[in-house]
Amino acid sequence: MQNPKRKLNVIFFLCFLPAAVYLGYCIGLMYGNEVTLDNLKPLLFHYLLHSFPLRVTPWTWKAILICGIIWFVIFLRVTSMDRDVKPGTEYGTASFGTCKEVNKKLADPDPANNKILSQNLRISLDTHRTGLNNNVIIIGGSGAGKSFRLIMPNILAGARSSLVITDPKSELRRALANSLEMEGYRIVSFNLVDMDDSDGYNPFAYIRSDNDIIKLVTNMMNNTRPKDAKGGDPFWDSALSLYLQAIMSYVWYECPKHGKPATIREMMDLLNKAKVAEKAGDLSELDQMMEVLPDDHPARVAYLKVRSGAKDTIRSIIISAHARLAYLQNPKILKILDHDDIDIRAIGEGVYENPDRKTALFCIIPDNDKSYSFLIGLLYTQIFQELYYIADFKYGGSLPIHVAFWMDEFANTPLPDGFTEIISTMRSRNMSANIILQNRAQLQALFKDTWQAIIGNCDTMIYLGGNEPETHKYMTEMLGKYTLGKRSSSESLGSKGSASSNFDVVGRELMTPDEVRRMDNEKELVFIRGCNPIMDDKFHTLELPEFIASSALGSYVSERKRKSQEEKDEIHFYIDAEGEDADCESYFYQIEQYMGVFRESRIFDKLENLEGRYLAGTQMLGSFLHKYSNGQVEAYPVFSLENPDRVYAGGQQLIRYPICGFLEDGKITLGKEEEWGELFQKGNEVMNVTEPDL
């Protein structure tokens, strides 16, 4: 494609070439005249004005050629002086963009389809609309607002996606899960901080074939290998992989036939059965189990290959397996791995394949103990493998639900092998990664030779501030330079004094490293591919209506944890009173304060079910303990069981059944609250009544 400036130069040359030819022709007409310096100018003007009729002289062609050459030389001289010169751009054209111009270009008109990048900046999740991927790198030091200013507002008010959240210490789950649950999300957690409060994750639940067994073996080997392990003889890793392949194949193929689920517990049980025979012909319990399998059974084939080695070699392999998987002997870990509640498929396609039912998976990891971090790596690897599989083989390459990975403490989370390739291809599967770091050095330490590829596959970068010098320099490079005018003057005094003034241009960084370091703590930098960098306020999370509503719901407590606390008598329903009149006090208090009754209250079980006795198909609950009287009506409240309200209080989820009407003289009257609300007020209680005559 030809340079536009070169086109203009050619047009300029051709426009003035006829003038040079005409000048040469007129000079040629001067042939036959005595030409001197005195009459050259008058003669030339004469022939310029009186060149007709056309005639050719011995000078004509020579003069035209000479004038053409002179014009060509002048043209070259002029264009060479102007070559590659753009006034005001000599050192760069960097400048800050505005949120308004970027929103106009990249934001979706529907706020529910946007990702929140700053207080005023939004970007659509529709990659076809933006032409960008949704991957984001977030860099910020401790306390810069990575969770509070970006993760929380995006989860509460950003685009509706299924969520996989790395959640150190469970802070995000406590703050957000109640709100997400009310939005219809399925809440699951893989909890390595409080293992009793973890949902189940069974890696065997996602095996479909022998290939998947090999993937699981590779996954387990990669995630249990120490990061600082030096390269040794690859034989031992290969032999151990073959041994685990034999064990896992047996578990997957054979355990269900014996009425046992295929689980890690069964795998560990088989490992414990392995022994090296001291005498020829002796067989361990595991040997005997493998011997009865068909010759072509995958477990038997792999196991015989391992057992064909020398005794000391086999013993070393068995010991290596026990050492590598020692942490899996923890009873609490085995309990988590016994069943699968996480249901990875539902994350990408919806609960029961309903795309309106999304999932929020919280991966809760301790920030001071990495003993079980390999399990998070195992889970993450299998999540990517499973979501890629159903995207490619079930949904034509793209998941029906966008899946957003919020990877807090990215540097401390084990990652799948080939994460660089994963992040470069997840866009087409309707997935995105939000990588959260404290500084650039963490990324370089994780991906020594490929860290730039990670940045290259994230079309958005957000810098929230920090105190790491190399990151400051990197931000300065990202911001670029702009051209700045410089005027200088000098003056010398004395009898022959002189003065001079010069104007020049210089280049300056948009922000120097020092200015990046001193950036206001309420500001952030946003870099979007194809756009000028933006400096804007960090998001005002405290003003977000969804955050205010979420805070009012209190801290999330899982149903499993709540039941456990109730069994240990660690949780109380404070509406229930104590003493002789406890039932009466609780009964009247709930009706008058909440216009209903709570399922968790002990008084609930003392109320009478009216289902089918008055209105067919309508579930109601009648209170025959005490009635109310306002002087005109004497009635018992009746509660609806059909549309209960969920109330979050004190870390509990309570179920409130509202009053739907009243029972008077054996007849039920249903209606709105204004029709009976004044009846059920303090002071209208009637004590010590008998049950109504039905």
N, C-alpha and C positions, 0 to 999 in steps of 0.2 A: 504494500500500500504506500503511495507516494506521500512524502511529507507535505502538508498544506502550505508551509512557508516556501518550499521549493517551487510549488505551483505558482505562487504569487510572483516569485522572482522571474520565472520563465515568461509569465504574462507581461511583467514590467519590461523585460528585454525586448519582447516582440512588439510592444506598443511603440517604443521609441526607435526601433530599427528602421522603419520607413523614413523617419525624420533624418537619420544619418545618411540613408541612400539618397534622399532628395538634396541634402547639402552637398554630397559628392557630385551629383548630377549638375548642380548649379556651378560648382567650382570648375567642372569640365567645360561649361559654356564660356568661361573666361579665356579659352584658348584663342590665340590670335591677337590678344590685347597685350599691350606692354604693362605688366603688373609690377607695381612698386609698393613700398610700405605706405606711401601717401595715398595711393588710389585703390588699395586692396579692399578697404571697407566699403567705399562707395560702389565699386564694381560688384562686390558680392551682394550688397543689398539690392542693386539694380536687377541682377539675374534672379535673385530670390523672388522678386515681385514680377519679373517679366521673363518667365521661363518657357513660355509657349511662343511659337509652335515647338514641339519636341524635336530635338536634333542631337546627333551623336558626334562628338569631336574626338581627336586622338587622346585627349585628357580624360574623357568621361569615365571609362571603366577603371582607369587607375585611381581617379579621385573617389569613385564610389567604394572601391576596395579599401583605400586608405581610411576613409571616414568610417566604414564598417568596422575595421580593425580597431580604430581609436575608440569607437563606442563600446566594442566588446571589452577592451582593456579597462575603460571607465566603469563598466558594469561589474567586472570582476573585482575592481578595487572597492566599489561601494558595498557590494554584497559581502565581501570578506570582512569588512569592518563591522557589519551588522550580524555576522554569523554567531548563533547560539547566545545572543545577548538579549535578556529579558529584564528590562529595568525593574528593580525592586524585588527580583527573585534570585539574585546571584548566589545567595547562601541558603536559600530555602524559603518555603511559603507556609510553614506551619502556623496554625491558628486554632483557637478553641472554637468548637461548634456550639450550637444551642440545642437545648432539649426540644424546642418547638420544631426545628427543621428536621431533626432525626425522628421525632414522633410522627410527623407528617409522612415521612418516607417508610418507616418500619413498624409503627404501632397499628394494632387492630382496632377498628371502631368499637368493638365490643370489649370492654375492660376485662371481662372474664377470660379472654383468650390471650392475655398479655403476660409477659414476665416483668416483674418489677426490678429495675436496675438501680434506681435512685429515687429521690423524692419526686422528681418531675419527668423521669425518663422511663419509657416503656418500649418493649419490643414484642412483636407477635410471635407466638409459638409455631405459626404456620410457615414452615420453611420454604414452601413454594411461593408465598407472598414476599418473604424477605430475601430469599436467595442465600440465606445464611444457615449455618447449623445452630443448634440451641446450646452448645457446649460453652461453659463459662469457667474461667479461672478467676478465683477471688483471692486476693492477697491482702493480708492485714495482720498486724501484730496482735498480741494478747490484749483484749479489751477494746479493739478497734470497731467491734460491732458486726463481726461476721455472722453470728447466729441471730442476734437481736435485730439488726438492721437489714438483713437480707434473707436469711432462711425463714424466719418467722413470718414476715409479711408476705413472702411468696407462697408459703404453705396456707396461710389464712385467707389471703385475698388475691393471690395470683391465679394463673390458669389452672383449671381442674385437671390434675394428672394423678396417675398412681404414683406412689412415693416410696423410694427406698432410701432411708435416712440413717446415716452413721451418727449415732447419738451417744457420745461419751457421757457417762454418769447419769443417763436417762433424763437430762434436763428438758430436752425438746419434747419427749413423750409426755412428761408431767404437764407441760405448758400447753400442748397443742392437741393431744389425743381426744379430750372431751369434745372440743369444737369439731374436729374431723368426724368423730362418731355421730354427732348430731347432723352433719352434712351427709350422712349415709355411708361413710367410709367403713370398711372392715379394718379393724385395728389388730395387728399382730406384732409380736416382738421376739427377737432372738436376744435373750438377756444373759450376758455373761457376768454381770455385776451381781444381780440377785437371781440365781439360777432357778430358784423355786417359782419365780414369777416369769418364766420363759415359756413361750409356745414351743411346740415340738417341731423339729426339723430332721427328717429322715432322708439322707442322701440317696438311699436305695429306691425311694419313691419316684425318682426321675430316670430310672434305667429302663430302656426299651429293648436293648440288644447287647450283644457282646462288645460292640464298639463303645457303647456307653459305659460298660464296665472298665474298659481300658481308659476312657476319659476320667472316670472316677479315681482309678489308681494313679494316673498321672497327676490329677488334681491334688490328691492326698500327699503324694510324694513331694510335689512342688511346695505345698503349704506347710509341710513339716520339716523341710530342709532349713537349717539355721541360715540366717542372712549372711553371717560372716564366715560360713563354711568355705574352706579352700577346696579347689578342685582336686579330687583324688582319683583313684582308679574307678572308672565308670562301671566296672564289672559289678561292684557291690550294689550300686543303685539299680542296675538292670536286673540282677538276681532278686533283689528285694521286690521290685515291681512285678516280676514274674510270680513270685511267691504270693503276694497280695492279690494278684489276678486270679490265682487258683482258689484262694480262700473266698474272695468276693463272688466268683462264679458259682461256687458251691452254695453260698448263702442265697444268691438270687434264684438259682435253678431249683435247689432242693429243699430249703427251709419251708416254703409254702406247702410242699407236698406232705410235710410232717406236721402241718397245722401251726407252724411258727412263722411270724412275719420276718421278712428280710430286713434286718436292722444291723447297726453297728454292734449292738450287744451280742448278736449271734456270731458276728465276725470275730469279736474278741474272745468269745467262748471257744471257737474253733482254734484260734491261735494258742489258747491255753492248753489245748489237747495235743499240741505238737511236741514231739520228743524225738531225739535221735537214738535209734536202737543201738545198744552196746554190743549185742550179739547178732550174728547173721541170722536172718529169718524172723527176728523179733519185729513186731509191728506196733507202732503207737496207736492210740485210739483214732487219731486223725488219719493215719495210714490206712487203717481198716475201713474207715468211712469212704476214703477215696478209692480203695480197691474194688468195692462193690459197684462202682459206677461203670457205665459202658466205656469201651475203649476210646470212643471218639468224643466223650463228654469233655467240654472245654475246661472244666475244673480238673479232671483227671489228667488231661494232656499237659496242662501247665504244671501241675504238681509233680508229675513223673519227671519232667525236665529238671525241676529243682532238685528232686531226690536223687537224680543220677550223679550228683556231685559227690565229692569226698565227704566223710562224716564231719570233719572239722569245718569244712565249707558250709555244710548244711546247718551245723550248730551256730556258726557265725551269722548266717542269714536269719535264723529264728531269733537269736538274741537281738539282732539289729531291728527286727520287726517289733519286738517287745519294747525296745528302747525308743524307737521312733514314735510309737503309738501309746506310750505309757500314760499320757494325760487322759486318754480315753477310758481308762479304768475307773475314773472318778464316777461314783454312783449317780451324782446329780447330772453329770454330762450324759451318761448313758440313758437316764430318764428323759432328757431333752431329745436325744437321738432315737428314742424308741418309737416315735410316731411322728406324723407330719401334719402340722396345723398351718404352716406357712403358705402352702399351696402356691408355688411360684407361678403356675400357669394363670391363676386368677389375677395376678398382678398385671399381666399384659393383656388379658382378654376380658376381665371382669369376673365378679363372683358368679358362678354358674353360667359363665359366658354372657353375662349381662353387662354391657359396657357402661351402664349407668352406676353400677356398683363397683367402685374403685377400692383399692387397698392401700393402706399406709403401713409399711414394714419398718419398724425401728430396730436397728442393729445396735444394741447397747453394749459398749465395751468399756472396761476399766481403763483409765488414763495412767495408772501407775503399776500395771501388771500385764505383761504380754504373754503369760503362760498359755492362754487359750485363744490368742489372736488368730492362730492358724485356722480355727473353726470359722471365723468371719471370712477369711480368704477362701476357704472351701465353699462357703455359702455364696459369696459373690461370684466365684467362678461358675458355679452351677446355675445361678440366676441368669448370667449372660448366656450360657450355653442353652438353657431351656427357652428363654425368650427369643433367642435367635432361631431356635428350631421351630417354634410355633409360628413365628413371623414368616419364615421362609416356606414351610411346608403346609401351613394351615391358612394363612391369610395373605398369600401372594407377595410376601416380602415386607409388609408393614403391619405392626400391631394395631388393633382397633382402638387401644387406649395409649395415650402418650405416657411413657414411664420416665420420671425424673429421678435421677440419682443425686442426692445431696450428700456429698462425701466430705463431711467434717473430719478434722484430724486425718487428712488424706495421707500425710507422711507417715502416720503410725498405723495405717490399716494395710494388712497384706492384700496384694492385688493379684488378679489373674495373670498368668503368663501371657504375653502378647497383648497387654493392655493398650499399647500404642496402636495396634491394628484394630482393636475393639473400638477405641474412641474415634477412629477415622471412618468407621463403617456404621456406627450406631444411628446416625442421622436417618439413613434410609429405612431403618426398622422402627422409626417413631420413638426413639429414645434419646435422652440427653444426659450429660454428666456435668455436675457443678462441683468443680475441684476447689477445695478450700485449703489454703496454705498460709503459713505465717510469713514466709519470705521466699524469694526465688531459690535460695540455696537449698531448701528442702527438696524442690523439684529436681535440681541438678544432682543431689545425692541419690535420689531414687532412680533416675533415668540418666545415668552418667553420659552416655553418648547420644541419647535420643530425646533429651528433655525439650529441645527446640521443636521436635515433631509434636509433642504434646501441646505446646503453645500454638503451633501452627494449625492444629485441629480444633482449636477453641476460637471461634470467631468473635468472642467478647471477653474482655479482661477488665476486672474491677480492682482498683487499688484503694484500700481504705485507710492507709497510713501505717507507719511502722518506724523502726529505728535501726534497720539493717542497711549499712552503707551501700553494699552492692546492689540491693534492690532500688535504692534511690538513683544510682547511676543508670540502671536499666530503665527506670521510668523516664529519666531525662532523654535517653536514646529513643524511647517509644514516642515521646512528645515531639521530637524533632527540633529544627532550627527555623528561625525566620530572619529576613533581611532588614537591617536597621540602618538608617542614615546617620552619618557621623560628620559633624562640622568641627574643624580645628582651626585655630588662629594663632599667629605669633606676632610679636612686636619687639623691635630692638630700639633702644634709646640711644641718644647721642646726636652729634651734629649731622651725621648721615643716617639717621634712624629710618627704619622701614617697617612696614606691616604687611602681613599676608594672611589670607583666609582660604582654607581648602574644604571641599565637601567630598566625602567618600562614603562607601557603604561597608558595613561589617555584618557578620552573622552572630546571632545570639540564640541560646537555647530558650525554648518556650518557658521552661522552668529548669533552673539549675538544680543539681543534687541537693544543695542546701535549702533551696526553696521547696523542694519536694519534702524534705525532712520537716520543715517548719509549716507544712500545710495545715490549715485549720482542722481540728479534730472533728468538726461537723461537716467537713467536705470530703469528697471522694473523686477519683479520676476514673472515667469509663472510656475504654477503647473498643470500638466496634469496627470490624473490617469494612473498609470503603467509606468511612466517615471520619471527620475531624474529631480529635479527642474532646471529651466533655468534662468540665468540672461542675459538679452540682452538689446540693446538700444530700447527706445521707438520709435514708428514709425515716420519717417521723413515726416510728412504730407506736409510740404511746398515744398518738392521736387517731390511730386506725380503729374504726368502729368494730371490726372483727376481733381485734386484739382486746379491746375493752370487754366485749361480750365473752371472749374466751377466758379472760381473767376472772370474770364473775362466776364461771363454772367451777373454778377451783382446780386443784391438782388431780390429774387422772389416776385412778386406782383400778386396775384390771379386775374383772369379775372373779378370776382365779385368786387374786390377792385378797379381795374383799371377803370371799368365803373362808379363806385360810385365817384371816384375822378374826372373823366371827367365831370360828371353831376354837381359836385360842382365847376368846373373850377379850380381844384387844380393841374391839370396835363396838360402839353402843349407838342405839337409836335414841337420841336425846329427847324426842317427843314423849316417849314413854316415861311415866312418873313411877315413883316408888311409894309403897305404903298401902294402907287399907283401901283408900279410894283411888288407887292408881288407874284402874280401868276407866272410871268415870272421868277423871281429870284428863287423861289422854284422849278419850272420846270427844269430850266437849272442846278441848283445845284444838284438835285437828279440824273439826267442823267449822269452828268460829274463825280460826286463823287462816286456814287453807281452803275452805269450802270443799273439802274432800277428805279422803282417808288414805293413808299410805300402806302399801302392801307389806312393807318391812315392819310395821308396828305390830306388836303382839295383839292389839285390840282387833286387828283385821280378821283373825281366825274366829272371833266370837260373833261376827256378823253373819246373817243368814242369806243364803243364795236364793234369789227369786227367779232364776232362769226358768222360763216356760210357764210360770204360774200366772203371769198377767199379760205379757206380750210375747207372742211366739217369736223366736229368733233373736230376741233382745236379751242380752246378758246384763243383769242388774244385781245389786247387792243391797239388801234392806237392813237397816239398823234397828233392832228391836230392844236395844238396851235402855234407851231413854228417849223421850220425845220432847218437842219444843211447843210452846204455846205463846201466841202474841195477843190473846184475848179474843181473837176471832177464829183462829185456826189452831187445832191441836194435832200435830202430825209428827211422823218419823221421817228422817231423811233417807232417800234412796240414791244409791251410787251407781254410776255407769261403769261397766267393766270393758266396754267396747273400745273406747278411745282414751287410754290412760296417757298421762303426761309423764315425761322423764324429767326429773329434777336432780341436779348435781349439788350436793351439800356435804361439807366435811369430808371431801374425798370419796363420797359414795354416790352411786346412781340409785335414786329412789323412784318408785313408781307411785304416782298419785292418781287415784280414781275419783273424779269430780262428782259432786252432787248433780243429779239430773232431774230431780223432782222430789215429791214427798208422798207418803202413805197416810191417808186419813180415812178412818172408818172402813178399812178394808179395801179402799180404792186408791189406785196410784194416779197421781197427776204429774205429767211430765211437762217441762217448759224451760224457759230461759231463766237465768239467774235473777233478773229483775222481778220475776213473778214470785219467787220464794226467798230471795236473798235476805229480806228484812226479818223473816221468820227465824232464821238460824243465826241469831246473835246472842252475845253474852247477856244474861239476864232473863232470857226466855227458856232456860233449861227447866225441865220438869224431872225431878228425881224420884226414884223408887216407884216406877210405874210397872204395870204388868204387860205381858206381851199382847199385841193386838189380836183381836178375834178375826181370823182369816177364814 
